[in-house]
Amino acid sequence: MRLPAIGLILFVFSGAALAQQAADAVAPEGEGTGRVAATPELEAAQAARDAGRPAEAREWMIAAANPVAVGAGARVLRAGGTAADAMVAVQAVLGLVEPQSSGLGGGAFLVWQDGATGEITTLDGRETAPLAANPRLFQDKNGEPLDFYDAVVGGLSVGVPGTPALMQEAHERWGRSDWAGLFDEAIRLAEEGFEVSPRLAGMVALDALRLSRFKATREYFLSDNSLLEVGEVLRNPAYADTLRTLASQGVGAFYAGDIARDIVAAVQGAAGNPGRLSEVDLAIYQVRERAAVCVPYRVWEVCGMGPPSSGGLTVGQILGLLEPFDLAAMGPKSAQAWRLIGDASRLAFADRGRYMADEDFVPVPVKGLIAKEYIEERSQLLQGDDALPEVAPGRPEFDHSLNLADDISFEFPSTTHISITDRYGNALSMTSTIENAFGSRVMVRGFLLNNELTDFSFRSHEEGVPIANRVEPGKRPRSSMAPTIVLKDGVPVMIVGSPGGSRIIGYVVKAIIAHLDWKMDVQQAVSMPNMVNRFGVFDLEAGTWAADLAPDLEALGYEVRIAPMVSGLHAISLGEGLRGGADPRREGIALGD
């Protein structure tokens, strides 16, 4: 029996008891999130994850955020499809079963290694700002930044979605399966209904007030003025119709015609906070192929996404700064190991805040930031025994004269990650998002629209000095998404990525170090407690042994905060066999043959 939504909303704001009930529905962060698997095979994979065992396979492997979506991808791979084909099927289902995290209304970054040639390709499907946007988009009449949720909820925060275009671009480059058939499972689930997972039900409960603001969103998530319940069957015929159109006509039908008109009408007509998106903005959208950022780390090469993602550069910088230190000898529970990791992260984040943005609009010193001499110079700052009292951006070599202000922009952790390898030796790492949970809360044709524009800096300048990640027409906001492929001698040994806002970078670094330096299998690596330091405060994952390190880290000079840290790491290790790991903090699994 459903709980009445409006009654819940009123009670949440009048007392703590029901707010805690809603929080419990999400499941305690850092613990398992309930069982959503629908077949014996998927249930077995979920049981392996919960027991801390990696999935094992020889031919192909997939790890993603929901068992039903993994099942859709598995069917494609078993039928001879490629990792690109499977990604399309997985993403189409994820947009239905975990709409709070990603979908057709969002964007994505993809890293691909071709099994035949060994070539690394990265595709940028990040959202773009409307042509009518300007650097004061998120400022009030006095030039002061808006409160975050005043900017997020409604049409003002919506950028041009890139995920549909990226799905088709990847399929055209590397797919073997029939395009239309890749949507069959998502269409069937949308029409017949899917079981609401514990995480989706809990997220709806926590966000009911914002979800109730717009009619289409309210009618879907809060039907009959009540909350979703775990296990109830939810149908989305509008989403099925949208997918059927994409299947039969391609994504051109998303960026022009009726779907595009409906998106624009929803954005511009969002009551109280209309946006500036136009049909022209949709019509001119393009996926960009970017140069991969590949950084040596010990005997490996770590390859990721370049600007407008800060993920590849920042992950690469952190690992480069740590290379001179014997983390393996220190071990995962060493406060000194985490001092090094934490301060390396702080140094990298200082550079991130000043220099990293959409390089189509701002010159970014990509080569300088990961140059051997620069990394070695910055690494010397880690030679002490205590926390660095302060950090500042460095001065990487660059052929431009840069005068940029430092910036810390909001970036919230509702995202998803997919790791896949197929029988042809291809490797795919893709992180996709709609930014905040449920994005802008604006829903159209069965899918939610992103609030990705709030990943820009709300300020355009700081004391007269421009900020690299300011809003500009057509620009792509900076991201922390870090889809990553690790190579040894040109051969992939690890595929990894995570949701988590700006903590994504720390989550990915943790998993890489845990697997490569501390020799954990991929399930152990993704399950290991999270410890992240971005801007000075050391965040330690509540309810884990990480919290036990608080006194030692405080003695080293850190301010420590113990809090839930819900990563969503999905990783595959490749060698004599394949092993997959799925983050137990969420609902995903790894599965292979």
N, C-alpha and C positions, 0 to 999 in steps of 0.2 A: 504494500500500500504506500503510495507516494505521500511525502510530507508536503503540506501547503507551503508554497514558495514565499508568498508575501508575509505570511505569519512568521516564517523563519527569518526573513530579512528584518522585520521589526524587532524580533526577539534578539537577534544578533546584536543589534545596536542598543538594546536596552539591558542586556545582561550577558555575562560571559559563558553561562552554561551551554547554551545552544551553539555559540561560536565554537566552543571546544568540540561539540558533537560534529559540527561540520568539518573541523580540522581532522578529527579522527577518521572521518569518511575517506580522506585522502590517503590514510595510512601513515603511521609515524615515519617521518623522513629518516632515511638511513636504515630502514627495515624493509622487509618484503612488502609488496603492495597487493597481495591477494592473488587469486588464481583466475585467469581469464582464458586459459587454453580450452579448445573445443574438441580436439580429437586425441586419441591415445598417444599418437606420435608427439603432438605438441605438449601434452601433459607430461610426457616423459622428459622432454627437453626442459620444461619448467622445473621439474623435480630435480634434474641434474644441476641446474643453476642454483636452486635453493640449497642443495647439498654442497655447493662449492666446487663442482666438477665441470671441467670444460666439455663442450660438445666435441666429438671426434669424427673425422671423415677423411676420405681419400680423394674424392673427385670435385666436390664443390661445398661451399659453406656460406651461410648467410646469418647475420646477426642484426636484429632490428628491434624496435621499441614495443611491438605488440605481437603476440603469437599468431593471431589471425592474419596479420600482414605478412609475417614470416612464412606462413603456410602458402599464401598466394605467390610469393616469390619462389618458394621451393617447387611448386608445380611448374613454373616457367623453366627453372633450371633443369628439372628432371626431364622435361620435354626437349631439351637441347638448346634452350635459350641462353643468351649471354648474361653477364652481370648487368649490362645496361638494360636488357629486356626485363630482368627480374626487378631492377630498381623501379621501373615504371609501374609494374604491378604492385610493388610494396608501397610506393608513395601514394598511389591512388587509394589503397585501402587505409593507410595511415591518416589521410585527410578525412576519412569517414569515422574511424574508430578512436582516434586521438586528435580531434579537431582543435583542441586547445594548444597544440604544439606546432603543427605544420599543415600544409594543404595547398590547394590551387591558388589561394589568395596570398601566398607568401613567396619567399625566395630561397635560393640554395646555392651552395658551392660544391663542386665535384672535382675530385682528383682521380685520375684513371691511369693505370699502367697497362699497356697493351701486351698481351701474352706472346704475340708473335714477334713484335719488333723491340719490346722493352721500353718503348717511348713513353714518357710521362706527359700527360695533357691535363690542364686544369681549365674548367669552365666556370664562368662567373654568371650565375643566374640571380644576382642580387637585385633588389627592387631599386627603382630610380625615383627621384623627386620630380613632381610635375613641373612643366615648363613655367607655370605661374607661381612657383615657390620662390622665396627669397630668403636671405639670411636672417630676417626677423620673423620667420614663420611661427616660431614658438615663443614670441615675446609679447608682453602686453603693451598697451599704448604708451607706457613710460619707458619701454625698452628693457623691462625686467623679464627674466625667464618665467614662463608659466609653471605652475605646479605640474608634476609629471602626469597625473591622471587627468588633469584638465586638458592636457595636450593629447593624451592617448585615446580616450574614449570618444569615438565619432570619426568623421571623415577627414579631419585635418591631418591626421598622422598616417594616412594611407599612401603608400608608394605604389608604383606600377608593379604588379606581381611578375616574378620571373620564373617560378617553378614550372608552369606548364611548358614554356619555351625551352627550358633546360631539359625537361623530360624528352621532348621530341628531338632536340639537338643530339642528345646522347644516343637515342635510338637510331637516328639517321647515320651517325658515325660508326656505331659499334653493335647495333642490334642485328639479330637474325630472325626473330619471331615476327609474326604478323602484328602490326601496330594495334589494330582494333581489338584483337583477342586479349591483349594485355590488360584491358579494362573489364573483362568479363566478371572476374571475382568481385571487384569493387561494386560493379553495377548490381550483381546478384545480392550482395550483402545490403546495399542501400535500399533495394526494393523489398527484399524479404525481411530485412531487419537483422541487427547484430545485438549481442548481449552487451549492455553497458558495463564497463569495467569499474573496479573500485576507484581507480585514479580519476577517471572521467566524472563519475558521480560525485566524488569529493571535491573536485575542482569546480564543478558547477555550483555545489553548495556554498563554497567559499566566495564565489564571484556572482552570486545570484542578483545582487543589487545592480551591478553594471550590466549584466546580461539582460536584465529586464528593461533596459532603457530604450531598445529599438525593437519594433514590432516583429520582424522576421526572426530575430535572434531569440526573443522572448517566447514566441510560439513554438520554436523548435526545442530549446533547452528547458523551458519552464511551461510545457504544455499543460493546459487546465490549471494554470496557476500553481503548479506543484514541482517539486524537485525530482530529478532522475533518481532511480533506485538501482543499486547494484544488481545486475542480472536481468533487468527488464529489457525487453526487446524494443529497440529504437529503429524506426525506419526513416529514410531520407530520400523520398522519390525525386525531389528537386535535384539533389546531387546525382542521382542515377541519370536523369535527363541531361545534365551538363556533361557527364562522362560519355554518354552515348553520342552526344554531338562531337566531342573531341575525338572519340574513336572513329567516327565515320567521316569527319571533315578535317581532322587535324587541328592543331592549336591555333591556326589562323582564325578559326571561328571563335576563339577566346578573345583575341586582340582586335577584332573588328566585328561589326554586326550586332545582333541582339544581345549577346552576352556582354560585350563591351559597353553597349548603351546602358544595360542594367547596372553594371558596376559603377559607371559614372553617375547615374541617377542616384544610386545608394550613397555614394560618397558625397556628392554635392547636396543631397537632400537629408543628410544626417542631422536630425533636429538638435539644435543647441551648439553644434560644433561641425559645421559643414567643411568639406575639403575642397581642394583645387584641381583634382584629377580631371583630365579631359579625354575624349576619344582619341585625340591626336597623340597624347602621351602613350596610350596603349598601342596605337598603330605603329609607332616608331621604335618600340622596345626591341632590343637585340641582346642575345646572349653573347658574352665576350670570351674569347679564348685568351687566357693570361699566361705569362711565363711562370712556370712552377718555381717555388722557392725551395731549394735543396741545400741542406747544411750538413757537413760532416759531423758525426758524433762517434768518437772512438773508431770502431771498425765498420760503422754503419753510415748510411746516408738517409737523412730524414727529409722527406719531401712533402710540401704542403702548399696552401693557397696564398698567393700574394695579394697586394692591395687591389680592391678596397677591404679585403680581410686583413686583419692584423695577426691572424692565427699563425700562418706559416713563419712570418718574420719573428714573432715574439716567442713561439715555441723554439725556433731555431736559435735565437739569441740565448735563451735560458740554458739550453743544452750545451751550447758553445761555451758559455761562461763556466759551466760545471765540469767541462771535460778535464781540466788539470787535476781534479780532486778524485780521490779513490772512494767513491760512494759505495762500491761493492763491499769494501772492507768495513765501512761504518755500519751498514745495515739499515733496514727500514725504520727501526725504532730509536735511532740515534738523533738526539737533539742537534748535534753538530751537523749531521747530514741535512736536517731540515733548516738549520740556519743558512747553510749554503744555498739550498733550493729556494728558500724564502727571499733571501737578499738578491739572488740572481733574478728572480721574478720581479722584484721591486725595480731593479736597474732596467730590465727590459720594458716594464710597464712605463717607466719614465720616458724612455725613447718612444714608446707607442703613443703616449699622450701628446707628444710634441710633433712627431714626424709622420705618423701613419694616417692615411685617408685615401680617397679615390684618386689614383694617380693619373686619371684622365683630366683631373682638374687641379691637382696640386702636385708639384714635383716631390717624389718620395725617394730618399737616398737608399734604395733597396740594397744595392751592392755594398755601399758603405756600412750599413747597419749590421751586415753579417760578414764583413771582411775579416780575414784572419788577424791582421794587426790590430784592428779596432776591438775585436772580441778579447784578444789577449790583454790589451790595455785595460779594458773594463773589468776583466776577470781578476786583475791584481787587487781590486778593491775588496775582494772577498777573502783576502789572506789573513785577516785578524781572527779573533776568537769570539767576538761579541757581535750583536746586531749592528748594522750600519746606523749611525745616529740620524742620518738623512741621506737621501739619494736625489740625483738631478740628472736630466738628460745629458748624454754625451755629445760629442761633436764629430759625427761620422764624416768621412771624406765624401764630398759631393761636388759636382760640377755646376751647381747653382748656388747663389747666395740666398740662404734661407733665414728669414726672420719670422718665426712662428711662436705663438703663445702655447703654454701648456693647457691641457684639457682633460677633464675626467667626465665622460658622458655616461648617461644612464644606459644600461643594457641588461635587460631582464631575462630570466632563464627558462623561457618556454620554447623549446626547440626539440629536434629529434635528430638521430644519426643512424645511418645505414652503412654497414660494411658487408661486402660481397666478394667472393672469388668464384670463378666458374671452371668448368672442365677444360676450357681453352687456355687457362693460365692468366686470364685477365683479372685485374684487381681494381675494385671500385670503393672509394670512400666518399660519402656524400652527407653533408649536414644541411638540413633544411629547417625553416622557421617561419613563424608569423610574428615573432618577437615576444611581446608580453603574452601571458596566458589568455587565450581567446582573441588575441590581436586587438584590433580597434573595436571589437564587439559588434561591428557592422557585418551582417550576413546577407548574401545575395546568391540566389540559385543553388542553395544548399551548401555553400562554403563560406567561411569567414574571411574577411579581408585583414591584411596585416596592419600593424602600427609601426612599421619599420622606420618611418621618418624620424621617430623619436630616438633612434640611434645616432642621429646627428647631434652635435653640440647645440644647446639652446642659445648659447651666446655666439656671436659672430667674431668678436674681438675681446681681448683682455688688455685693458689699459692701452688701447689704440693699436695693439698688435694682433694681426689676424690669426684665427684658429683654423688649422688645416681641415678639421672635420666639421666646418660650418655648413649650413644648408645652402645649396645653389641649385638652380634649375637643371634638371637632367642628371644630377650627381647621384652617386650611390653612397649610402652611409657606411661609415666604418663598421666592421664586424669583428667579433672575436672567434667566429666559427673556425674550427681548425681540423678539417678532414685531412688525414695524414696517412701516407704510405711510407714505411721504413724499408730500406733496401740494404742488402749486403752483396757486394760485387755485382750490382745491377739487378739482383733477384729479390723480389719482395719477401720480407720475413714477418711483417706485421702490418695490418690495416686497422686503423683506430680513429675514433672521434667521439664527441660527446655534445649534448646540450649543456646549458648552464650559464648563459650570459657571459660576462667577462671572466667568470671562473672556468670557462671551457678550457682556456689555455693551461691553467694549473692542473685540471683534471687529466688532460691529455699528457702533459709532462709526467705526472705521477704514474700513469699507466705505462709509458715508455720506459721510465727508469725502473719501475718495479719488474717489468718483463726482461729488459736487457741487462741491467746492472744487478738486480737482486734475484734474477733467475726464477721469478714466479711464473707459473703458467698464466695464460691470458685471463682465465676466470679469477684466479687469485689477484691478478694485477688490477682488474677493474673493480673487484670487491674490496680491495684494501681501503682503509679509512682515508678520507680526503683531508688535506692540509694545504691551504692556499694563502699566499700573501701577495696582494697586488699593490697596495698603497701604504703599507706600514703596519696595519693590524693583521695579526696572524689568526686566520679562521681555522678552527679545529672542529672536525665533525663530531657532533654530540652523540653520545651513546656508543662510542667506539674507543679503542685504546689510544687514539690520537689525543683525546682529552687528557689522558694521563701524562702527556708531555708538557702540559700547560705550565707547571712550576719551573721546569728546566728552561723552557723558552722565555718565560718571564725573567728568570735569572740572567738570561743572555741579553735582556734589554727590550724585549718585545711587549707590546700590548697584545693580549690574547683575548679572542672571543670564541666561545664554544657555542656552536649553532648547527642546526640541520644543514646539510649540504647535499642536495639531491642531484648528483651527476646522473648521466644516462649513457655511460660508456658502452660501446659495442666494438669488440675487437676480435680479430682473427690472427692467429699465428700460422705461418706457412713454413714447412720444412719437409721432413720425410712424410709427414701427414699434415692434416689441417686440424686446428683446434680453435673453437669459438668460445668467447666469453660474453655474457650479457649482464649488465649492471643489476644487482638484486634490489637496488633502491627504486627501480621502476618495474614495468611489467614485461619487458622484452625477453627474448630467448635467442639462443644460437642453435642452428640446425644444419645438418649436412648429410651427404651420402658419400 
